[in-house]
Amino acid sequence: MSKILEIKDLTIHYVTDDEVVKAVNDISITLEEGESLGLVGETGAGKTTTAMGILGLVPNPPGKIIGGEVIYKGKNLLKLSEAEMRKIRGHEISMIFQDPMTALNPVLTVGDQIMEVIRLHQKVSKAEAMKRAMDMMEMVGIEGGRCNEYPHQFSGGMKQRIVIAIALACNPSLLIADEPTTALDVTIQAQVLDLIDNLKKKFNTSLLLITHDLGVVAEVCDKVAIVYAGRIVEYGNLESIYNNPKHPYTNGLFGSIPDFSKKAHRLNPIRGLMPDPSNLPEGCAFAERCPNATDECRKRQPPVVEVEPGHSVRCLMFEKEGR
Amino acid sequence: MGKDKKETSAIRGKKKSQFRNIMRRFMKNQTAVFGLVVIVVLLIFALFPAQLSNPDYTIQDLANRYAGPSAQHFLGTDELGRDMYTRIVWGCRTSLAIGLASVGIACAIGVTLGTLAGYFGGILDNVLMRIVDVLMAVPNLLLGISIVAALGNSISVLIFAIALGNIAAFARVTRSSVITVRDTEYVEAARATGASDGRIMWKYVLPNALAPIIVQVTTSLAGNILNISGLSFVGLGVPAPTPEWGSMLSNARSIMRDYPLQIVFPGIAIMLTVFAFNLFGDGLRDALDPRLKN
């Protein structure tokens, strides 16, 4: 296996006249070929901004990439020109969007939309592209004959399949899925996840899955990165994080999942709210909500500590244990 | 390309072409079809005036001025004894040509400016929209008068003068419509597939921003036909003796109390044209939206 994507210390801020929103701070992740990584965090943690940063689509202004590197197959994407990035988007790295209801152009037939991306990146005739588009539709489980229909004629789950077909049409090496199942109902969620998982294995595509659903991550991912206030607070492979969660935030996340084996009257949420990203505290961003917080936590930024091979935590509690 | 298209449709199966779909939806809308019929009739008049009326619209019959409808002149005659029907039929050509050409030019320039300004925003938006503001600050008629006065009184100058006054409206309408479409998720998704700005504007933004532009086309067309008459009113319209509805109206203005029919017939012609284009435009806007199928 070879490294397909390596993000080093990526920092993205939204700079406006009256404030600086620190959306992404020093995020570092690596992704091997064929591997899937789950980026987990609550709303506003900077997950989508990270994804946009990889694709070079952070709206500028106000978005600014302050520092870091996004190395894809040895190239730093942040240094590429817009024209070079266009060749990578949709062809080498594609993205599945959160809401299939709005991610398709309402005035083009779905066949034409899949064809668009194929013709954009590969020099094939219209007929050939159409054939491939219909093959893609069959692959995501929609009759190819429906290629002349418009997005509004499909249900939400079907639309998400079309979005997946568009994303995979050029057989990308990396697929970024931004909460692909959030807008779907539960029965369809499982289908769509299975579909993504199967296609990923079939094409040996790497997957960066953005979600706030730990169940989804458990089903699909090999590695997990827990994001809080724009920082990765815990990072490791699936088993070590699920069996041995270290960071109090990760514990809190697991704690707030209802347990069906026990009768509980109330769920167990993490108290408080995420800090305002335009006004992050000096120390650990989670300190205000953390049950184990000490005065030191509020004073300095905890370092990244490797608690076991391939499992790292950003918390002062483990500073001494670390190597 | 033709072969490719054939192959594509062979693969797609019984694909109804986009055009036929639009036609089918349009044909269901009876008022719009009525508008289309009127437009077709007007176009026939505009294309074959000599066959449908007297080939010479300047023949004067001074003994028969201001005549009412009769077998010989069935819409009567004007202040020089010229046949009204002939002049209205020939005027159709002038009015439609100037109206369509000026709207076409204004639409092309205005939509381009509006799309660029709305899509890119920022400095470009500011610069383009300030230019548009300047255009807007000058009343259309005044702008027309000054251009015609400066460049001379000919049909092409007239078209240019009227078009110039319309650019601002098109640019504004397009810009606001483009801004709402620009921030939709499917535009972002298109960008994530590697589409260039030009392609996104052409395939994603414009088709979705079209509805208000079509409405603007039909209202501008109506307004422009009236604008020509406004210029004719101050004597800067179509040079005599070319017949034109607006100038016919303004010629008859002074004697409308005595011979009301003199303004009724050209008035009806203008009204019918404007009405037909409005109905047609409304129908077209609905037919172009695939979500309103069936």
Interface residues (C-beta under 8 A of the other chain):
Chain A: L55 L57 M85 R86 K87 I88 R89 G90 H91 S94 M95 F97 Q98 D99 T102 A103 L104 N105 P106 V107 L108 G111 E116 V117 L120 H121 S125 K126 A127 M130 K131 M134 G145 C147 N148 Y150 H152 V163 I166 A167
Chain B: D4 K5 E7 T8 A10 I11 R12 G13 K15 K16 T184 E185 Y186 E188 A189 A190 R191 A192 T193 G194 A195 S196 R199 K203 Y204 P207 N208 L288 D289 P290 R291 K293
